[in-house]
Amino acid sequence: MTYRLLIGQRSYSSWSLRGYLCFALFDIPVTLEEAVIYSPDFAAQVRAFGGGSSVPAVATENGTILRDSLSIAWHLSEAFPRHGLLPRDDAARAEAQNLIAEMHAGFGALRNACPMNLRTAWADFVPSDAVMADLACLEARLGAALEKSGGPFLFGAPTVADAFYAPVAIRIAGYGLPVSARLRAYVNVILALPAIQEWREAGLAQDEEVSVYDMAPLERRRFPQQI
Ligand SMILES: N[C@@H](CCC(=O)N[C@@H](CS)C(=O)NCC(=O)O)C(=O)O
């Protein structure tokens, strides 16, 4: 028996990716199951798993259900205290928790304007003032963590904070968002992760295009390996 994780389409489901990385970055075994967001069967698929109304959801080894990315992260960091899901140092740990909470609750303008899409990048996206404000906040928060830790991840080695900010890195790459050299280097660290590359390849192989994520009239371009 092992954990079971219900995900949506890998190309699009940013919260599923966060949930997945909470396992993959720390070598915690998990079996993936799939639901199709924006399909008529989605609600029934999540219900059949025992979830709430969204993905990701996790069934633990004893059948307990975690139905939100934050509760998944919280549960795993308690269940695997030696796997480094959170930094050991008290101050760094508190800041990682701050960043995770802020990602879970915030950055709405960026998330709404730039849906995660690992199938394609978009040319000539013009960020609104609200998106620029989110980017400025990211520069401050992630920049401070990277400066303090020395990188390459937010707290040196990968933590749940990187799992939570990975979809933001993908959005920065996919929409060509203007960021500092420091943030660009961090985006490249995330894009190069084997877990991200495998996730993207699997999504490209099996997901169908979902029209909701089409950014027309913006033109498509190849999703970058690095920025
Ligand atoms: N707060 C939730 C958000 C999950 C979420 O919104 N997931 C999206 C996919 S990325 C979803 O399931 N959308 C379908 C729906 O809500 O009907 C979490 O952190 O897990």
The ligand as an SDF file (V2000), in Angstrom:
LIG
                    3D

 20 19  0  0  0  0  0  0  0  0999 V2000
   -7.3190   25.1200   -3.0630 N   0  0  0  0  0  0  0  0  0  0  0  0
   -7.2190   23.9790   -3.9150 C   0  0  0  0  0  0  0  0  0  0  0  0
   -7.3570   24.4050   -5.3560 C   0  0  0  0  0  0  0  0  0  0  0  0
   -7.4270   23.2420   -6.2840 C   0  0  0  0  0  0  0  0  0  0  0  0
   -7.9400   23.6250   -7.6560 C   0  0  0  0  0  0  0  0  0  0  0  0
   -8.5380   24.7030   -7.8690 O   0  0  0  0  0  0  0  0  0  0  0  0
   -7.7560   22.7060   -8.6150 N   0  0  0  0  0  0  0  0  0  0  0  0
   -8.2550   22.8950   -9.9660 C   0  0  0  0  0  0  0  0  0  0  0  0
   -7.3190   22.2670  -10.9680 C   0  0  0  0  0  0  0  0  0  0  0  0
   -5.7490   23.0610  -10.9960 S   0  0  0  0  0  0  0  0  0  0  0  0
   -9.5670   22.1520  -10.1120 C   0  0  0  0  0  0  0  0  0  0  0  0
   -9.7360   21.0910   -9.5830 O   0  0  0  0  0  0  0  0  0  0  0  0
  -10.4820   22.7390  -10.8850 N   0  0  0  0  0  0  0  0  0  0  0  0
  -11.7020   22.1040  -11.2070 C   0  0  0  0  0  0  0  0  0  0  0  0
  -12.8530   22.6120  -10.4090 C   0  0  0  0  0  0  0  0  0  0  0  0
  -12.6450   23.3050   -9.4040 O   0  0  0  0  0  0  0  0  0  0  0  0
  -13.9650   22.2850  -10.8060 O   0  0  0  0  0  0  0  0  0  0  0  0
   -5.8610   23.2710   -3.6500 C   0  0  0  0  0  0  0  0  0  0  0  0
   -4.9410   23.9710   -3.2290 O   0  0  0  0  0  0  0  0  0  0  0  0
   -5.7450   22.0460   -3.8350 O   0  0  0  0  0  0  0  0  0  0  0  0
  1  2  1  0
  2  3  1  0
  2 18  1  0
  3  4  1  0
  4  5  1  0
  5  6  2  0
  5  7  1  0
  7  8  1  0
  8  9  1  0
  8 11  1  0
  9 10  1  0
 11 12  2  0
 11 13  1  0
 13 14  1  0
 14 15  1  0
 15 16  2  0
 15 17  1  0
 18 19  2  0
 18 20  1  0
M  END
$$$$
